[in-house]
Amino acid sequence: MRILVSGASIAGPVLAYWLSRHGFDVTVVERAPTLRKTGGHAVDLFRPAMEISEKMGILPRIEALATETDRLTMHREGRARPIEVDLTKIYGAASDRHVEIMRDDLSEIYYDAGRDDVEYLFGDSITAIDNDGEVTFEGTPARRFDVIVGADGLHSNVRRLTFGEEAGLTRFLGGYLAVVSAPRTLANLGEMIGHVGVGRLAAIYTAEHLDDARAVFLFRSKEELDCEHRDSLRQKELLRDAFAGMHPQVDRWLEEIDRTPAFYFDAISQLRLDRWSRRRVTLVGDAGYCPGPAVGGSTSLAVLGAYVLAGELARAGGDHLRAFAAYELQMREPVHLSRGFARTAAKGLIPGSRAGVWALSRGVQLASLMPAPLSRALAELNTKGLRLHDSMQVPDYSGAQV
C-alpha cells in the first residue's frame, strides 16, 4: 500500500516512521528544499509524546537537547520588582514526563529516526489530488497513492485542496505569536526573562547547544489583523507597534527584527474541522486539528495523532476508510479537550486587564512556592486542565501489521 505524506516538520516524520514500521510504502513531500531551520520556538512534549518517542528509540537524544530552562524572571509592566519563578515545579505539576525542546531540533530527530526507510521529496509540493489517488506535483511526475495525508501545518495545502479555503474553518483566539532570533548574549542559560503587561507578553531564552537566543512575543488583538501570513514586512511593523514602549530590554529585542536570520509570525487560531478525512485523504496534527499555536499542546497532540493514524491503518489491514473512522474516533476527545484548554490558556497567557496581569503573575508565583507533591496532587484532580495532555492515552498497536 502506497501512502503519501505532505509535510516534514513534526507529524509528518513521526507518521512516516510508524507507517514504515507497520509495512507500508511511504513517501514524504516537503515544500522546503531541506529540513526547515526557521528559528522557531521551544515546544513541549508531554507524557504521551514521550512514550511514543521512547518506543521509537530516540528519547535519549530528545532529552539531550532539552532547553533546560528551569527558572523565570518575570517583570510586570509599571512595577519595579520582578517575580522569580521556579519553572520545574510548574512543569512537574503539569506532567510526570515532560521535555521542552526546540522545534527544529525535534523535527530533525524524528526525521533521522525513519529516513532510511522512507522516500523524501524535498523542494516539491502537491498541486492536485483526484478521487482515485492520482497526485500531481510541482516538479515530480504525477503518481498514484492509496492514501494521501496532510501533515503540512495550520496553513495546510492538502487541506485546502481537499476541504477548501481556510475561511470558515478557523477560529481566531484573540492573539498573535512571533519569534525572533537574537544574539545569545541577550539571554542567560537556564533562565527565561519575561515582561508582561496588559495585552502583551515578551520573553527571551537560550539553550546550551544554541548559538542564538529566541525572543518570543505574544499580544492580544480584538480581531484578526489585515496581514497575509507570508507578508513578513507587514508582520514586523505590527509587532513593533504592539510592543512599543514596553521596556528598554524589550526595545533591545525588537531591534533584532530587521537583522534576524529567522522570523516567525502568525495568528493564534484554532482549526474547527469536525471531520479530518475525505475519500483517500486525511489530515494529521496542526493540518487537521491545531488547537492554537503556543497555547494548546499542539506538538504532543500531533505526535499522538500521527502514531494513532499509522496504527489504525495497520490494524485495518490497509482499509483506509475503516482506519480513518477509527482514527477520528480515537482522537476526537483529545482534540476537543485541547481546543477548550487552548481557548482558556490564550486568555490567561495574554492578560486583557491589570487584574489579569496580577492573576497571571500571582498564579505562577504561588505554583512556584507550593511544595512539588502538593502542586502535582492538585493538578491531578483536573485532567481537563493542567494535566490534560498527560492524561491522553497511547494505544498499543504492537500486533498490527499489514
C-alpha positions as CSV (number, residue, x, y, z in Angstrom):
1,M,0.0,0.0,0.0
2,R,1.5,3.3,-1.1
3,I,1.0,6.3,1.2
4,L,1.9,9.9,0.5
5,V,2.6,12.3,3.4
6,S,2.8,16.1,2.8
7,G,5.0,17.9,5.4
8,A,8.3,17.1,7.1
9,S,8.0,19.0,10.4
10,I,6.8,17.0,13.3
11,A,3.6,15.0,12.5
12,G,4.9,14.0,9.0
13,P,8.2,12.3,10.1
14,V,6.5,10.6,13.1
15,L,3.7,9.3,10.8
16,A,6.2,8.1,8.2
17,Y,8.3,6.3,10.8
18,W,5.3,4.3,12.1
19,L,3.8,3.7,8.7
20,S,7.1,2.2,7.5
21,R,7.4,0.1,10.7
22,H,3.9,-1.3,10.0
23,G,4.9,-2.3,6.5
24,F,3.6,0.5,4.3
25,D,5.4,2.1,1.3
26,V,5.8,5.7,2.4
27,T,6.7,8.9,0.5
28,V,7.0,12.3,2.2
29,V,6.9,15.5,0.1
30,E,8.1,18.8,1.6
31,R,7.9,22.2,0.0
32,A,11.2,23.4,1.6
33,P,14.4,22.4,-0.1
34,T,15.8,20.8,3.1
35,L,14.5,20.3,6.7
36,R,13.2,23.6,7.9
37,K,15.6,25.7,10.0
38,T,13.3,28.6,10.7
39,G,14.4,29.6,14.1
40,G,11.1,28.7,15.7
41,H,10.4,28.4,19.4
42,A,10.6,25.7,22.1
43,V,7.8,23.2,22.2
44,D,6.6,20.9,25.0
45,L,6.5,17.1,24.9
46,F,4.2,15.6,27.5
47,R,3.9,12.0,28.7
48,P,2.1,10.5,25.6
49,A,4.6,12.0,23.2
50,M,7.5,11.0,25.5
51,E,6.2,7.4,25.5
52,I,5.9,7.3,21.7
53,S,9.4,8.8,21.3
54,E,10.7,6.1,23.7
55,K,9.1,3.4,21.5
56,M,11.0,4.9,18.6
57,G,14.3,4.6,20.5
58,I,15.0,8.4,20.3
59,L,14.1,9.6,23.8
60,P,17.7,9.9,24.9
61,R,18.6,12.2,22.0
62,I,15.5,14.3,22.7
63,E,16.4,14.6,26.4
64,A,20.0,15.5,25.5
65,L,18.7,18.5,23.5
66,A,16.3,19.8,26.2
67,T,16.4,23.6,26.7
68,E,16.7,23.0,30.5
69,T,15.1,26.4,31.2
70,D,14.3,26.0,34.8
71,R,13.6,29.5,36.1
72,L,11.6,32.6,35.0
73,T,12.3,36.2,36.0
74,M,9.0,38.0,35.3
75,H,8.9,41.8,35.1
76,R,5.4,43.3,35.3
77,E,4.9,46.5,33.3
78,G,4.9,49.5,35.6
79,R,6.3,47.5,38.6
80,A,10.0,47.8,39.6
81,R,10.4,44.5,41.3
82,P,10.4,41.3,39.3
83,I,9.0,37.9,40.3
84,E,11.2,34.8,40.5
85,V,9.5,31.6,39.4
86,D,10.7,28.0,39.7
87,L,9.6,26.5,36.3
88,T,10.5,23.0,37.3
89,K,7.6,23.0,39.8
90,I,5.2,24.2,37.2
91,Y,6.3,21.6,34.7
92,G,6.1,19.0,37.4
93,A,2.5,19.9,38.2
94,A,1.6,19.6,34.5
95,S,3.3,16.4,33.7
96,D,5.1,13.4,35.1
97,R,7.2,13.2,31.9
98,H,8.0,16.4,30.2
99,V,10.7,17.9,28.0
100,E,11.0,21.3,26.4
101,I,12.9,21.2,23.2
102,M,13.4,23.5,20.2
103,R,11.0,22.7,17.4
104,D,13.7,22.4,14.7
105,D,15.8,20.0,16.9
106,L,12.7,17.8,17.4
107,S,11.9,17.8,13.7
108,E,15.4,16.7,12.8
109,I,15.4,13.9,15.4
110,Y,12.1,12.5,14.1
111,Y,13.3,12.7,10.5
112,D,16.5,10.9,11.3
113,A,14.6,8.1,13.1
114,G,12.9,6.9,9.9
115,R,14.6,8.5,6.9
116,D,16.4,5.3,5.8
117,D,13.1,3.5,5.2
118,V,11.1,6.5,3.8
119,E,11.3,8.3,0.4
120,Y,11.6,12.1,1.0
121,L,10.9,14.5,-1.8
122,F,12.2,17.9,-0.8
123,G,11.6,21.2,-2.7
124,D,8.3,20.0,-4.1
125,S,4.6,20.4,-3.4
126,I,1.3,18.8,-4.3
127,T,-0.8,20.8,-6.8
128,A,-3.8,18.4,-7.3
129,I,-5.4,15.2,-5.9
130,D,-8.0,13.3,-7.7
131,N,-10.6,10.9,-6.3
132,D,-8.6,7.8,-7.5
133,G,-5.4,8.9,-5.6
134,E,-3.6,10.4,-8.6
135,V,-1.4,13.2,-7.3
136,T,0.1,16.0,-9.3
137,F,3.3,17.7,-8.1
138,E,5.0,21.0,-9.0
139,G,8.2,19.1,-10.1
140,T,7.9,15.4,-9.6
141,P,5.9,13.4,-12.3
142,A,2.3,12.5,-11.2
143,R,1.9,9.3,-9.2
144,R,-0.9,7.3,-7.7
145,F,-1.2,6.7,-4.0
146,D,-3.7,4.6,-2.0
147,V,-3.7,7.2,0.8
148,I,-2.7,10.9,1.0
149,V,-2.1,12.6,4.4
150,G,-1.8,16.3,5.0
151,A,0.7,16.9,7.8
152,D,1.6,20.3,6.5
153,G,0.6,22.6,9.3
154,L,-2.0,25.2,10.2
155,H,-2.0,26.6,6.6
156,S,-2.2,23.1,5.0
157,N,-2.0,22.9,1.3
158,V,-3.6,19.4,1.4
159,R,-6.5,20.7,3.5
160,R,-7.1,23.5,1.0
161,L,-7.1,21.1,-1.9
162,T,-9.5,18.7,-0.1
163,F,-11.7,20.9,2.1
164,G,-11.4,24.3,0.5
165,E,-10.0,27.6,1.7
166,E,-9.3,28.4,5.4
167,A,-12.2,30.8,5.7
168,G,-14.8,29.3,7.9
169,L,-12.5,26.5,9.1
170,T,-10.5,28.5,11.7
171,R,-11.4,30.4,14.8
172,F,-9.3,33.3,15.9
173,L,-8.4,33.1,19.6
174,G,-7.6,36.8,20.0
175,G,-3.8,36.9,19.9
176,Y,-0.7,36.7,17.8
177,L,2.6,34.9,18.3
178,A,6.0,36.0,17.0
179,V,9.5,34.5,17.4
180,V,12.8,36.4,16.6
181,S,16.3,35.0,16.6
182,A,18.6,37.3,18.7
183,P,22.2,37.3,19.9
184,R,22.9,34.7,22.5
185,T,24.4,37.4,24.8
186,L,20.9,38.8,25.4
187,A,19.8,35.7,27.3
188,N,21.1,33.6,30.2
189,L,21.4,29.9,30.3
190,G,18.7,28.2,32.2
191,E,16.7,31.4,32.6
192,M,13.7,32.8,30.8
193,I,13.5,36.6,31.1
194,G,9.9,37.8,30.7
195,H,7.9,41.1,30.6
196,V,4.1,41.1,30.9
197,G,1.7,43.9,30.6
198,V,-2.0,44.4,29.6
199,G,-2.5,42.6,26.3
200,R,1.2,41.7,25.7
201,L,3.9,39.4,26.9
202,A,7.6,39.2,25.7
203,A,10.3,36.8,26.8
204,I,13.8,35.6,25.8
205,Y,15.7,32.4,26.5
206,T,18.5,30.2,25.0
207,A,19.9,26.7,25.5
208,E,23.4,25.4,25.8
209,H,23.6,23.9,22.3
210,L,22.1,27.0,20.6
211,D,24.3,29.8,19.0
212,D,21.5,32.3,19.4
213,A,18.6,33.3,21.7
214,R,14.9,33.2,20.9
215,A,12.7,36.3,21.7
216,V,9.1,35.3,21.9
217,F,6.2,37.9,21.7
218,L,2.5,37.3,22.3
219,F,0.0,40.1,22.0
220,R,-3.8,40.4,22.2
221,S,-6.0,41.7,19.4
222,K,-9.8,42.0,19.4
223,E,-10.0,41.0,15.8
224,E,-7.7,39.5,13.1
225,L,-5.3,42.0,11.7
226,D,-5.1,42.8,8.0
227,C,-2.0,40.8,7.2
228,E,-1.2,37.8,5.0
229,H,0.6,35.0,6.8
230,R,3.6,35.3,4.4
231,D,3.9,39.2,4.5
232,S,6.9,39.5,6.8
233,L,7.3,43.3,6.3
234,R,3.8,43.9,7.5
235,Q,4.2,41.4,10.3
236,K,7.3,43.2,11.6
237,E,5.5,46.5,11.5
238,L,2.6,45.1,13.6
239,L,5.0,43.6,16.1
240,R,6.8,46.9,16.6
241,D,3.5,48.7,17.1
242,A,2.3,46.1,19.6
243,F,5.3,46.3,21.9
244,A,6.4,50.0,21.5
245,G,7.5,51.5,24.8
246,M,7.0,48.3,26.9
247,H,10.5,48.3,28.4
248,P,14.1,49.2,27.3
249,Q,15.0,45.5,27.4
250,V,12.1,44.6,25.1
251,D,13.1,47.5,22.8
252,R,16.5,45.9,22.5
253,W,15.0,42.6,21.5
254,L,12.9,44.4,18.9
255,E,16.0,45.9,17.4
256,E,16.8,42.4,16.1
257,I,13.7,42.2,13.8
258,D,15.4,43.6,10.7
259,R,18.6,41.5,11.0
260,T,17.2,38.3,12.4
261,P,18.1,35.2,10.4
262,A,14.8,33.7,11.3
263,F,11.4,35.2,11.9
264,Y,8.0,33.6,12.7
265,F,4.7,35.4,13.0
266,D,1.2,34.0,13.0
267,A,-2.3,34.4,14.5
268,I,-3.2,32.2,17.4
269,S,-6.0,30.4,15.6
270,Q,-7.8,27.2,16.1
271,L,-9.0,24.8,13.4
272,R,-12.7,23.8,13.8
273,L,-13.0,20.9,11.4
274,D,-15.3,18.2,12.8
275,R,-14.0,15.6,10.3
276,W,-10.4,15.3,9.0
277,S,-10.9,12.7,6.3
278,R,-12.4,12.7,2.8
279,R,-12.2,9.8,0.3
280,R,-8.4,8.8,0.2
281,V,-7.2,11.9,2.1
282,T,-6.9,12.6,5.8
283,L,-5.2,15.2,8.0
284,V,-2.9,14.9,11.0
285,G,-1.5,17.3,13.5
286,D,-2.0,21.1,13.0
287,A,-3.2,20.5,9.5
288,G,-6.3,18.8,10.9
289,Y,-6.9,20.0,14.4
290,C,-4.5,22.7,15.5
291,P,-5.8,23.8,19.0
292,G,-3.8,27.0,18.8
293,P,-0.1,27.7,18.5
294,A,1.7,28.0,21.8
295,V,-1.4,27.5,23.9
296,G,-2.9,24.1,23.2
297,G,-0.2,21.4,23.4
298,S,-0.3,21.0,19.6
299,T,3.1,19.3,19.3
300,S,2.2,16.4,21.7
301,L,-1.2,16.2,20.0
302,A,0.4,15.9,16.6
303,V,2.8,13.2,17.8
304,L,-0.1,11.2,19.3
305,G,-2.3,11.7,16.2
306,A,0.5,10.5,13.8
307,Y,1.1,7.4,15.9
308,V,-2.6,6.6,16.1
309,L,-3.2,7.1,12.4
310,A,-0.4,4.8,11.4
311,G,-1.6,2.2,14.0
312,E,-5.2,2.3,12.8
313,L,-4.2,1.9,9.1
314,A,-2.2,-1.2,10.1
315,R,-5.0,-2.5,12.3
316,A,-7.5,-2.1,9.5
317,G,-5.2,-4.1,7.1
318,G,-4.9,-1.1,4.8
319,D,-8.7,-0.5,4.6
320,H,-8.3,3.3,4.7
321,L,-12.0,4.2,5.2
322,R,-12.2,1.9,8.2
323,A,-8.9,3.2,9.5
324,F,-9.9,6.9,9.1
325,A,-13.1,6.3,11.1
326,A,-11.2,4.6,13.9
327,Y,-8.5,7.3,13.9
328,E,-11.0,10.1,14.2
329,L,-12.9,8.3,16.9
330,Q,-9.7,7.7,18.9
331,M,-8.6,11.3,18.5
332,R,-11.9,13.1,18.9
333,E,-11.8,13.5,22.7
334,P,-8.1,14.6,22.9
335,V,-8.7,17.2,20.1
336,H,-11.9,18.6,21.7
337,L,-10.4,18.8,25.1
338,S,-7.3,20.5,23.7
339,R,-9.5,23.1,21.9
340,G,-11.1,24.0,25.2
341,F,-7.8,24.2,27.0
342,A,-6.3,26.4,24.4
343,R,-9.2,28.9,24.5
344,T,-8.7,29.3,28.2
345,A,-4.9,29.4,28.0
346,A,-4.9,32.1,25.4
347,K,-7.0,34.4,27.6
348,G,-4.8,33.7,30.7
349,L,-1.4,33.9,29.0
350,I,-2.1,37.2,27.3
351,P,-3.9,39.2,30.1
352,G,-6.5,41.6,28.9
353,S,-6.6,43.8,32.0
354,R,-4.4,44.8,35.0
355,A,-6.4,42.3,37.1
356,G,-5.4,39.6,34.5
357,V,-1.7,40.6,34.8
358,W,-2.0,40.3,38.6
359,A,-3.7,36.9,38.4
360,L,-1.1,35.5,35.9
361,S,1.9,36.7,38.0
362,R,0.4,35.7,41.3
363,G,-0.6,32.3,39.9
364,V,2.8,31.4,38.7
365,Q,4.4,32.7,41.8
366,L,2.1,30.6,44.1
367,A,2.7,27.5,41.9
368,S,6.4,28.1,42.2
369,L,6.3,28.4,46.0
370,M,4.0,25.4,46.6
371,P,5.7,22.1,47.5
372,A,6.0,20.0,44.4
373,P,4.0,17.0,45.8
374,L,1.1,19.3,46.7
375,S,1.0,21.0,43.3
376,R,1.1,17.7,41.5
377,A,-1.7,16.3,43.7
378,L,-3.9,19.4,43.0
379,A,-3.2,19.2,39.2
380,E,-4.1,15.6,39.1
381,L,-7.6,16.4,40.3
382,N,-8.3,18.1,36.9
383,T,-7.4,16.0,33.8
384,K,-9.2,18.6,31.6
385,G,-6.9,21.4,32.9
386,L,-3.2,21.5,33.7
387,R,-3.0,17.7,33.4
388,L,-4.9,17.4,30.2
389,H,-2.0,16.5,27.9
390,D,-0.5,14.0,30.4
391,S,-3.9,12.2,30.6
392,M,-4.1,11.3,26.9
393,Q,-3.8,7.5,26.3
394,V,-1.3,5.8,24.0
395,P,-3.0,2.8,22.3
396,D,-1.0,-0.4,21.8
397,Y,-0.5,-1.3,18.1
398,S,2.3,-3.7,18.6
399,G,0.5,-6.6,16.9
400,A,-0.8,-4.5,13.9
401,Q,1.0,-5.2,10.6
402,V,-0.1,-5.1,7.0
